[in-house]
Amino acid sequence: MKYLNEYSDGSRLSGIYFCKSKITATTKNGKSYYNLTVSDKTASMDAKIWDINSGAIDEFDAQDYIDIVGEVSNYNGALQLTIRRLRVADPSEYRVEDYQPKSRYNNDSMFESLMRFVELVEDPYYRRLLDYFLNENEETSRLFRSSSAAKSIHHGFIGGLLEHTLGVVRLCQVYTKAYTFLNRDLLLTAAILHDIGKIRELSAFPENDYTDEGQLLGHIMIGAEMIHDAAKQIDGFPQILEDQLKHCILSHHGELEYGSPKKPALAEAAALSLADITDARMETFREILETNQGKDGWIGYNKIFESNLRRTYTYDPEK
């Protein structure tokens, strides 16, 4: 099997891939066509079927594994596939694990590392809350360890939520040492739980798409509600501790235009927002570099960074 990250502009594509989405659209001339997203464990790619009535295009639906032939081209700085032939693949022709991307890190090791940060939290109420989500509620813990952190932008793979959370927590721990006025218990608890709502915002792989709850509320609101509900089950949980933690969750995207209902008003909320964007952007850059392996120098324009990106040149005096 040739994976999607192995293709480049001008390549001819042939193989079985997962159809994540299928939307019927219409050209300016009134002709119907299909907008697809196809994926495997390495990447996702936008695809078009312009001639949907062609005898070479069989009936299919989203969530099908499809055997396709087409051409890859560059469109607005991203690879796009034009599909010429398509049929639904038989289950005997593919392995599901080839279509489920996973973190490159061991899941058990990441979780053990995260739990060591939990042990640093001294406040009994925040510690009880963390134990509730990560230890006592088996279903929540399972989903937290297996979910992705995003549909596509960063950490969009099994274990991505755990990997991203651990990255944010590590940065926040550094912040508490550099800026000693920060409340470590609040910041670490907020970092560990900042994206807990994503276990309900996104569906499991291979779909990894927004649920109805995710579309209507989003992970920030869902996470704040989950924390509120859990805090009410802990006897004597102080309202001010709940409010400060929820504020960190509600403001962790930093800006209203980025989806945060509130802007940071606490130092810990500001620190969490900075850690979140740092880890997300660095992972996004890593994934861009990995997707463009073998391409030296300039990679191309990226809309997330709003810049033409370049691979760092390492000087070798021997050359």
N, C-alpha and C positions, 0 to 999 in steps of 0.2 A: 504493500500500500504506500502510495506517495501522499505525504501529509500536506495540508494547505500552506504551511509555512515554508515549504520547499519551492513553491511556484513564484514566478516573477512576471513582470510585464512582458507580454508576447508569448507566454507559455501556452501550450495546448494541455488542457486538463482532461483527465479521464479516470474515473474511479467511483467508489461508493462513499457518500457523505451524508451527514444527518441534516435534514431540512428543519431548521429551527423555526422558521416563519414563512408564511406564504400570503401575499396580499395581491389582490387583483386591482390594477390601476388602469388609467386611460391616457393615451397620448393626446397631444393637442389636436390631432386629426380624428380623434374619436375611436382609435383602435385600442382594444384591450390587450394588456400584457401582464406578466407576473413579476412582482418584486419578491425575491427570496433572500433568506439568509441561510447559508450552508455552513457546516462546521465539522471539525473533528477535534481531537484532544489538543491540537497545537494552535488552532486559530479559527476565526469565523470570517466569512467573506460575503459581501453583498453580491447578489446574482440577479440577472434579468433573463426572462424568456419572452422574446418579442413576438415570436410566431406561435401562439398558444394552440392554434388549430392545426399545427403541423402533425402529420402522421408519425413524426419521430418523438412526439411528446405524449407519453401515456398519462392517464389519470393518476393524481397523487394528492396528498394532503400534507399540511404541516405535521411534524413529528414522525414522518416517514423517513426511512433510510433509502436514498435514491442513488441509482447508478446513472451517472451523467457524463456527457462529453461536451466540451466547450472551449472557449478561449479566454485567457486572462489578460486584462488590459489595465492601464493606469487611468483613473478618473478622479480628478480633483485631489491628487496626492494619495489616493488609496487604491488598492487593487480591487477590481470588479470582474465578475465572471459573466460571460454571455453563454447561455446554455443552448446547445443545438439539438441534443438528444437526451431523453430521460425515460427511465423506467423505475418502478419500485423494486428494490432489491429483496431477495428472499433471505429470511433470517440465517440460513445456512451459509450465506455469502460474506458475512461480516462478524466482527467481534465487538460487542458493545463497549468494552474497555478502550478500544481505539478512538472512541468518540467522547470520552469523559476526561477532560483535562484535570490534572491533580497538581497540588503544590509540590515543588521539588524537594521540600523538607518533610521529614518523618512526622506524621500527625501526633503520635504519642509523645515524641520528644518536645514538640512545640507546646502541647498542652501541659506537660510537666514544667516547662519553663514558665508558662503563664501562671501556673499554680504557685510557683515560688514568689511571684510578685504579689499574689493574693495574700500570702503569708506575711508580707510586709505591712499590710493594712492593719492598724491597731484599733481603730474605732470599732466597737463591738457591733454597731448597727450596720455600718457599711460591710464589715466582714460577714455578718449574718446574711446580708443581701447577696453578696458574691457567692457564698456557699449555696444559697437557694438556687441561683441560676446555673452554677457550674457543677454542683455535686448532687444536690437533693432532687432536682427535677431532671430525671434521666432523659426525657424527650428533648427538653431545651438544650441540655448539654450535648446530646448527640447531634442535633441540628447545628449548634454553634460550631462543632468540630468539622462538620461536613459541608456546610454552606459556602457559597462564594461570597465575595465582598462586593461584587458588582456584576452587572449583566455583561459588560464588555470592556469598560475603560481601564480598570486595574484590578488585579487579584480576582479575575473572573474564572475561577477554577475551584474544584473540590478542595476544601481546606483553605481557601483564599481568605475567608472571614477570620479564621484563627491566625493565619500568617500576618494579615494586616493588623489585627488587634495587637498581636505580640510586638510588631514593629512600632506601633503608636505608644504602647506601654513602655517600651525600652527608651524611646525618646523622652517621654514624660518623666521617667526616673532620672534621666540626665538633667532635665530642667530643674527638678527638685534639689539637686546637688549644686547646680550653678546659681539658682535663685532661691535662697533658703526661706524667703517669706511665703513661698507657695505651701499650701496645705497638702501634704503628700497623700494623706488618706483620701481626701476628696478627689485629687487629680488622678491617682492610680485607679480608684473605683470608677471614675468617669471614663478613663481611657479603656478599661476592661469592658465596660458596658456601652460604650458610645455607639456601637453599631449593632447592638443586640436585636434591634427591630428588623434587621435584614433576614433573620431566620423565618420571618413571616412575610417580608416584602418580596422575596424571590423564591421561585419554585426550585425543586431539586433538579439535578442533571438527569438526562441530557437536555431537558427543556431550558432550565436556568432563565426563566422569564418572569416578568412581574405578575404577581397574583392580583386578584381583584382588590384585596386589602392594600397591597402595595401601591396599586395605581391610585386608589382613592385617598389614602392617608400618607404613604411614604414611610420609610424606616425611622425617620426622626420622631414623628408623632407616635408611631407604633412603639418605639423604644421607651419614650416617656410614659406611655400608658402602661407598659409592662412593668416599669420600675414603680409606678404608683400602685399598681395592683399588688405587687410583691411586698412593698413597704407596709401596706395595710394588713398583711398577714403576720407581721413581726410586731409583737407587743411593745408598745411604748416608743415606736420609731418616731423620733422628733421631726416635726413638720419642717423646721428650717433645714435639717439635713436632707430631707427629701426634695425640698424646693431648690436648694443649691445644686444637688446632683442633677435634677431634671433640667435646670437652667444650662448646665454644661452640655447635656445631651441636645437640648433644643437649639443651642447656638454653635454647635461644633463645626458647622460648615462656614462659619465666620461672617458671611454676608447674606442679606435677605435674598439677593438675586441668585444665590447658590442654593437656596432651598431652606435656609435656617429661619424658623419663625421669629427668633430673637438674635440680636447681635451680642457678643460676649460682654458681660458686665462685671464678671469676676476674673481675677488674675488667672485662676485655674481654668476657666472657660477659654480664655485667650490662649493659654498654653496648649490646651487640648486641640484647639482649632489649628494652631501652627503645626503641631505634631501630626495631625490627621492629614493636612495638605502636603506636608513634607513626605510622609511615607507613601501616600497615593501617587504623588508626582514622580518620585524616584522609581517606584515600581513600574509606572507607565513608561518611563524612559528606558528602564531595563528591558521591558517587553518589546519596545520599539527596536532596540539594539539587537535583541535576540531574533526578532522576526527578520531583520535585515543582515543576518550573518553573512559574511563574505563580501559585503559591500563596504568598501573603504571610503573615507571622505564624507561628502555630503549625502545625506539620506533622503531628504525631501521635506516639504512643508508639512507641519502637523498642527491641526486646529486646536488641540488642547494647549500646546505651548505657544501657539500663534507665532511660530518661527520656523525657518528652514533649519533642520537639525543636522548636526555633523558628528561623526564618530571621532573621539579624541585621538589625536596623533601622539604616539609614544616615541620619543626620540631614542634612537639606538646609535650610539657613536661608532659601532662596529660596521654599520652599513654605509 
